[in-house]
């Protein structure tokens, strides 16, 4: 980790290129650290949401609604298929 940014205009081409690379690497490192922290907090939130969804999905009421919706969709699809065949 750099204490201060390296000078990028010393007049020596190769040294300047290395210094630019080191400075950019430092910036990217800080950016990735922030993204990692955000990812960890997001992961914790997603675990909680997954648990809540699992609780809601396992109820018999939800299963009955899903079954009812499936039958509705099946009849609609069959109706449209028959309508396309006879047109």
MDAnalysis code that builds the backbone (N, CA, C; Angstrom):
import MDAnalysis as mda
import numpy as np

u = mda.Universe.empty(261, n_residues=87, atom_resindex=np.repeat(np.arange(87), 3), trajectory=True)
u.add_TopologyAttr("name", ["N", "CA", "C"] * 87)
u.add_TopologyAttr("resid", np.arange(1, 88))
u.add_TopologyAttr("resname", ["UNK", "UNK", "UNK", "UNK", "UNK", "UNK", "UNK", "UNK", "UNK", "UNK", "UNK", "UNK", "UNK", "UNK", "UNK", "UNK", "UNK", "UNK", "UNK", "UNK", "UNK", "UNK", "UNK", "UNK", "UNK", "UNK", "UNK", "UNK", "UNK", "UNK", "UNK", "UNK", "UNK", "UNK", "UNK", "UNK", "UNK", "UNK", "UNK", "UNK", "UNK", "UNK", "UNK", "UNK", "UNK", "UNK", "UNK", "UNK", "UNK", "UNK", "UNK", "UNK", "UNK", "UNK", "UNK", "UNK", "UNK", "UNK", "UNK", "UNK", "UNK", "UNK", "UNK", "UNK", "UNK", "UNK", "UNK", "UNK", "UNK", "UNK", "UNK", "UNK", "UNK", "UNK", "UNK", "UNK", "UNK", "UNK", "UNK", "UNK", "UNK", "UNK", "UNK", "UNK", "UNK", "UNK", "UNK"])
u.atoms.positions = np.array([
    [0.843, -1.176, 0.000],
    [0.000, 0.000, 0.000],
    [0.885, 1.235, 0.000],
    [0.563, 2.150, -0.854],
    [1.364, 3.364, -0.984],
    [0.978, 4.379, 0.083],
    [1.982, 5.071, 0.605],
    [1.713, 6.132, 1.576],
    [1.220, 7.390, 0.864],
    [1.801, 7.658, -0.315],
    [1.414, 8.821, -1.117],
    [1.496, 8.412, -2.585],
    [0.727, 9.057, -3.439],
    [0.805, 8.713, -4.860],
    [2.203, 8.960, -5.416],
    [2.615, 8.106, -6.322],
    [3.928, 8.268, -6.940],
    [3.859, 9.330, -8.030],
    [4.925, 10.094, -8.220],
    [4.915, 11.131, -9.268],
    [4.887, 10.498, -10.663],
    [4.033, 11.050, -11.517],
    [3.857, 10.476, -12.848],
    [4.486, 11.334, -13.939],
    [5.205, 12.373, -13.570],
    [5.800, 13.270, -14.572],
    [7.269, 13.563, -14.256],
    [8.017, 12.515, -14.037],
    [9.432, 12.688, -13.702],
    [10.292, 12.922, -14.937],
    [9.787, 12.581, -16.105],
    [10.565, 12.750, -17.331],
    [11.169, 11.450, -17.805],
    [11.209, 10.458, -16.936],
    [11.704, 9.140, -17.332],
    [10.506, 8.274, -17.720],
    [10.466, 7.892, -18.971],
    [9.270, 7.256, -19.539],
    [8.883, 5.960, -18.823],
    [9.826, 5.078, -18.625],
    [9.518, 3.790, -18.010],
    [9.101, 3.945, -16.544],
    [9.793, 4.805, -15.834],
    [9.451, 5.037, -14.427],
    [8.058, 5.671, -14.301],
    [7.751, 6.604, -15.194],
    [6.430, 7.230, -15.185],
    [5.335, 6.197, -15.451],
    [5.587, 5.294, -16.387],
    [4.603, 4.252, -16.714],
    [4.368, 3.338, -15.520],
    [5.436, 2.960, -14.847],
    [5.305, 2.110, -13.657],
    [4.568, 2.857, -12.552],
    [4.854, 4.131, -12.384],
    [4.186, 4.922, -11.351],
    [2.692, 5.078, -11.640],
    [2.344, 5.279, -12.919],
    [0.931, 5.362, -13.294],
    [0.236, 4.050, -12.958],
    [0.901, 2.943, -13.307],
    [0.327, 1.631, -13.011],
    [0.131, 1.433, -11.508],
    [1.128, 1.788, -10.715],
    [1.027, 1.631, -9.258],
    [-0.092, 2.491, -8.686],
    [-0.227, 3.709, -9.159],
    [-1.284, 4.595, -8.670],
    [-2.662, 4.052, -9.031],
    [-2.806, 3.578, -10.270],
    [-4.103, 3.020, -10.685],
    [-4.412, 1.740, -9.922],
    [-3.400, 0.935, -9.672],
    [-3.589, -0.302, -8.916],
    [-4.096, -0.003, -7.510],
    [-3.573, 1.043, -6.922],
    [-4.013, 1.457, -5.584],
    [-5.491, 1.868, -5.590],
    [-5.884, 2.611, -6.622],
    [-7.277, 3.052, -6.740],
    [-8.194, 1.839, -6.921],
    [-7.795, 0.907, -7.794],
    [-8.608, -0.289, -8.015],
    [-8.725, -1.137, -6.756],
    [-7.642, -1.204, -5.982],
    [-7.669, -1.981, -4.743],
    [-8.694, -1.404, -3.773],
    [-8.719, -0.099, -3.631],
    [-9.695, 0.541, -2.748],
    [-11.119, 0.297, -3.264],
    [-11.291, 0.391, -4.574],
    [-12.615, 0.157, -5.152],
    [-13.094, -1.256, -4.906],
    [-12.221, -2.236, -5.094],
    [-12.613, -3.627, -4.862],
    [-12.908, -3.887, -3.388],
    [-12.197, -3.210, -2.493],
    [-12.479, -3.365, -1.067],
    [-13.884, -2.860, -0.742],
    [-14.262, -1.721, -1.321],
    [-15.613, -1.189, -1.092],
    [-16.672, -2.110, -1.682],
    [-16.425, -2.637, -2.877],
    [-17.376, -3.570, -3.489],
    [-17.525, -4.838, -2.662],
    [-16.426, -5.321, -2.104],
    [-16.480, -6.529, -1.276],
    [-17.314, -6.290, -0.021],
    [-17.145, -5.138, 0.604],
    [-17.943, -4.816, 1.796],
    [-19.423, -4.716, 1.447],
    [-19.722, -4.087, 0.318],
    [-21.119, -3.974, -0.110],
    [-21.697, -5.342, -0.428],
    [-20.889, -6.210, -1.017],
    [-21.337, -7.559, -1.351],
    [-21.634, -8.360, -0.087],
    [-20.817, -8.203, 0.919],
    [-21.057, -8.930, 2.173],
    [-22.359, -8.494, 2.832],
    [-22.617, -7.197, 2.850],
    [-23.858, -6.720, 3.466],
    [-25.062, -7.147, 2.632],
    [-24.912, -7.139, 1.317],
    [-25.989, -7.583, 0.440],
    [-26.250, -9.069, 0.627],
    [-25.202, -9.839, 0.802],
    [-25.345, -11.281, 0.999],
    [-26.130, -11.573, 2.276],
    [-25.854, -10.842, 3.350],
    [-26.604, -11.029, 4.594],
    [-28.089, -10.729, 4.392],
    [-28.385, -9.656, 3.658],
    [-29.781, -9.302, 3.394],
    [-30.471, -10.371, 2.563],
    [-29.759, -10.911, 1.578],
    [-30.348, -11.944, 0.722],
    [-30.626, -13.234, 1.494],
    [-29.790, -13.556, 2.438],
    [-30.028, -14.751, 3.262],
    [-31.306, -14.575, 4.075],
    [-31.514, -13.391, 4.628],
    [-32.738, -13.126, 5.393],
    [-33.969, -13.195, 4.495],
    [-33.868, -12.632, 3.294],
    [-35.000, -12.660, 2.362],
    [-35.301, -14.089, 1.929],
    [-34.270, -14.886, 1.684],
    [-34.481, -16.294, 1.334],
    [-35.228, -17.036, 2.435],
    [-34.872, -16.767, 3.670],
    [-35.553, -17.422, 4.792],
    [-37.020, -17.006, 4.860],
    [-37.298, -15.737, 4.629],
    [-38.682, -15.265, 4.644],
    [-39.485, -15.892, 3.511],
    [-38.900, -15.988, 2.339],
    [-39.604, -16.595, 1.200],
    [-39.874, -18.061, 1.469],
    [-38.909, -18.764, 2.039],
    [-39.097, -20.179, 2.340],
    [-40.243, -20.389, 3.327],
    [-40.388, -19.485, 4.284],
    [-41.489, -19.592, 5.235],
    [-42.828, -19.375, 4.549],
    [-42.882, -18.426, 3.626],
    [-44.142, -18.122, 2.956],
    [-44.522, -19.193, 1.943],
    [-43.552, -19.793, 1.306],
    [-43.823, -20.774, 0.254],
    [-44.312, -22.094, 0.829],
    [-43.901, -22.444, 2.001],
    [-44.249, -23.737, 2.567],
    [-45.639, -23.786, 3.200],
    [-46.409, -22.756, 3.090],
    [-47.745, -22.765, 3.671],
    [-48.718, -23.477, 2.738],
    [-49.705, -24.170, 3.280],
    [-50.691, -24.865, 2.432],
    [-51.527, -23.897, 1.589],
    [-51.771, -22.703, 2.121],
    [-52.536, -21.712, 1.386],
    [-51.813, -21.316, 0.094],
    [-50.527, -21.116, 0.199],
    [-49.733, -20.753, -0.981],
    [-49.746, -21.876, -2.007],
    [-49.621, -23.103, -1.544],
    [-49.645, -24.248, -2.465],
    [-50.986, -24.336, -3.190],
    [-52.069, -24.061, -2.472],
    [-53.392, -24.108, -3.109],
    [-53.514, -23.015, -4.173],
    [-52.993, -21.828, -3.876],
    [-53.038, -20.739, -4.856],
    [-52.221, -21.082, -6.106],
    [-51.067, -21.696, -5.896],
    [-50.230, -22.074, -7.029],
    [-50.937, -23.119, -7.882],
    [-51.558, -24.073, -7.244],
    [-52.269, -25.125, -7.975],
    [-53.421, -24.517, -8.784],
    [-54.152, -23.593, -8.178],
    [-55.270, -22.939, -8.855],
    [-54.772, -22.136, -10.058],
    [-53.665, -21.422, -9.878],
    [-53.094, -20.635, -10.963],
    [-52.614, -21.541, -12.097],
    [-52.029, -22.677, -11.748],
    [-51.570, -23.614, -12.772],
    [-52.733, -24.120, -13.618],
    [-53.834, -24.461, -12.954],
    [-54.976, -24.965, -13.723],
    [-55.556, -23.877, -14.617],
    [-55.593, -22.634, -14.132],
    [-56.074, -21.534, -14.962],
    [-55.191, -21.357, -16.196],
    [-53.898, -21.377, -15.985],
    [-52.980, -21.194, -17.100],
    [-53.074, -22.353, -18.092],
    [-53.233, -23.556, -17.594],
    [-53.364, -24.714, -18.491],
    [-54.601, -24.572, -19.369],
    [-55.719, -24.185, -18.766],
    [-56.941, -24.060, -19.561],
    [-56.812, -22.939, -20.582],
    [-56.171, -21.834, -20.212],
    [-55.976, -20.738, -21.165],
    [-55.084, -21.163, -22.327],
    [-54.013, -21.873, -22.017],
    [-53.102, -22.323, -23.067],
    [-53.809, -23.309, -23.982],
    [-54.554, -24.230, -23.417],
    [-55.299, -25.187, -24.240],
    [-56.321, -24.463, -25.115],
    [-57.001, -23.496, -24.563],
    [-57.997, -22.733, -25.319],
    [-57.345, -22.008, -26.494],
    [-56.203, -21.339, -26.224],
    [-55.526, -20.628, -27.306],
    [-54.982, -21.570, -28.358],
    [-54.483, -22.746, -27.935],
    [-53.988, -23.730, -28.904],
    [-55.119, -24.238, -29.791],
    [-56.264, -24.497, -29.177],
    [-57.398, -24.958, -29.969],
    [-57.888, -23.856, -30.911],
    [-57.867, -22.639, -30.430],
    [-58.302, -21.522, -31.278],
    [-57.365, -21.358, -32.472],
    [-56.076, -21.584, -32.262],
    [-55.115, -21.478, -33.366],
    [-55.277, -22.624, -34.363],
    [-55.627, -23.796, -33.866],
    [-55.788, -24.956, -34.747],
    [-57.002, -24.766, -35.649],
    [-58.096, -24.274, -35.112],
    [-59.333, -24.177, -35.876],
    [-59.463, -22.880, -36.677],
    [-58.492, -21.993, -36.584],
    [-58.569, -20.736, -37.349],
    [-58.095, -20.895, -38.752],
])
